[in-house]
């Protein structure tokens, strides 16, 4: 898989180096180069942190609370959010497959022998069966490797963020029952869920401690997610700037043929959607983390018989306000504001590039 990407990258690099004066051809090759490089980096980083990824998935599978813990209303809301997320992931994936098929088959209807990617190698690949072999490698790289690797890594990030935000929504509802009549029933459910023996300590204290432990679990999971996906988020922002900037520049060129224009529109739309997915799910996690303090304060803690409740509530409120954002290499938070900033930066570079090429 990686060898196919490296083979294509080598050919694209040679083509870019040999066509620097042809803006249309070189910029199209740069966008293809950045997409393939995105696969290499994402797969390499994910492989390097495979142990941490496995640990995150184990926590989600075995230690996260079930969606129906608090009641059917919240469970339905979480299920609806899950279906929206799944529909979004499937839409992006199948859109990528359709674009890949169009990209692969387009050279076949042309009169001149041409591969999907414009590449240059230090050997003659225009003769059979070398041409067919190069064409097949590029098809495998684009259809199988790039689409599955990019959508797979992005889908994993979105799924992990959804599960964390869902757990925060559950924790908000659970902790808001502190001191209420429903607290005893929830505490019994947590006892069965965690397979623990009933404690002799006050029920309010036991319930509150379980909420704190689950919050600590979520904070540790967030640390691991930040560790794995922080570097990927940084490269995602960079790839998005390059792709959106160069693609928008090519859209404004008058000498771009209709077929390529269609591919460029699909390409730039895909990168904008990809960037939006990263920023939207991370923003949702940030929002739900901020909401926890409100639910802790709005609970019925003042009705409990737990003597140290005021001291502990103050500590929990302070801890819940220390929001740990998902970032791009700890430089830029992944949220809607960053999404807008990246778009502005991309089009600013596009304006600069247009002014330079016109002189």
Secondary structure as GFF3:
##gff-version 3
##sequence-region A 1 359
A	DSSP	alpha_helix	2	18	.	.	.	ID=ss1
A	DSSP	alpha_helix	23	48	.	.	.	ID=ss2
A	DSSP	alpha_helix	50	62	.	.	.	ID=ss3
A	DSSP	alpha_helix	72	106	.	.	.	ID=ss4
A	DSSP	three_ten_helix	107	109	.	.	.	ID=ss5
A	DSSP	alpha_helix	130	139	.	.	.	ID=ss6
A	DSSP	pi_helix	140	146	.	.	.	ID=ss7
A	DSSP	alpha_helix	147	175	.	.	.	ID=ss8
A	DSSP	alpha_helix	183	194	.	.	.	ID=ss9
A	DSSP	alpha_helix	203	251	.	.	.	ID=ss10
A	DSSP	alpha_helix	258	297	.	.	.	ID=ss11
A	DSSP	three_ten_helix	301	303	.	.	.	ID=ss12
A	DSSP	alpha_helix	309	320	.	.	.	ID=ss13
A	DSSP	beta_strand	327	328	.	.	.	ID=ss14
A	DSSP	beta_strand	332	333	.	.	.	ID=ss15
A	DSSP	alpha_helix	336	358	.	.	.	ID=ss16
###
